[in-house]
Amino acid sequence: MRSPAAFRVATPTIVNTATRMEQAGLVTRRPDPEDARLVRLHLTPRGQAVAEPVRAARAALERHATATLTPAEREHLRTALTKIIAQLHDGSA
């Protein structure tokens, strides 16, 4: 499992999101059996049921947003956005 830093998201953001997901019945929290400082999130049956429709909706949105781009333009966009995100997160901004 990656740390919040690996996702470039602040810990309070993760905690708040997990709380909302738990309240919606999408995840449960369980203590880590090997490290009492950690809490693991597990998808509930409801969370598992919505995971694939969410993935499909995100993929459909991406296809729609990039429908007029050629494959080369899509790759260029992906590369450029990756560089922009890295620049914003490198600590110099």
N, C-alpha and C positions, 0 to 999 in steps of 0.2 A: 504494500500500500504506500502511496506517495504522501508526503507531507503537504500541508497547505502551501508552503513556499514553492513546491514543485509545480503547483497549479497557478502560481503567481496571484494568489488570492489570500487576503488577510484572514487569520484564524477567526476573528469575530464574524466575518462574512460566512465562513463555513458553518460555524455554530448556529447562526441565525437561520441559514438555509436548511440545515439539518433539523432544527426545531420546527420550522414550517412544514417540512416533509413528514416529520413524525406526527404532527398534528393532523395532517391530511391522510395519515394511515399508509404512507408509502414506504417508510423505513422504521426499523426499531433500533435502539441503541443497546449494545451489550458491552460489558467490560472486557478488555483484552485479557485472556487467561494468563498471559505471560508478563504483562506490563500493566500494573494497576493504574498507571497514569493515563492510559489510553482507553478510549471508547471506540468500538467498531460499529459501523452502520451496516445494517443488513436489510435488503429489500424484503418487504412483506409480499404476500401473494398479490395484493393490489398493486404494489410497486412493480412487481414482475409483469403484471398484466399490461401496464401502461408503458413499459420500457420500449417495446418494439414500435408501438404507434408513435411515440415521441421521436424515435430514430427515423422512422419513415417520414414524418412531417418535416423534420429538419432536412432530410435528403431532398424532399420535394421542393422545399423553399430554396435550397441551394441550386437545384436544377432550374427553377424558375428565374432566380436572380441572375444566373449566368447563361441563360438560354441563347442570347445573341452573341456570345463569345465563341471564338474558335477554340479548339483544344489547346493550341499554343497560347492564346490569350488567357485562358483559364490557368494554365501553368504559370505564366508570367504574373498574373494576379496573386496566385497562391504564394509565389516566391516573394513578391513585393510586400504582401501583408505580413508574412513571416518576419521579414527584415524590419518592418515598421513596429511590430509588436516587440521584437527583441530590443530595438532602440528605445522604446518607451519604458521597458523594464530593466534597462541596464544601470539605472541609478543616477544617470547624469541629467535626467530631465527634471 
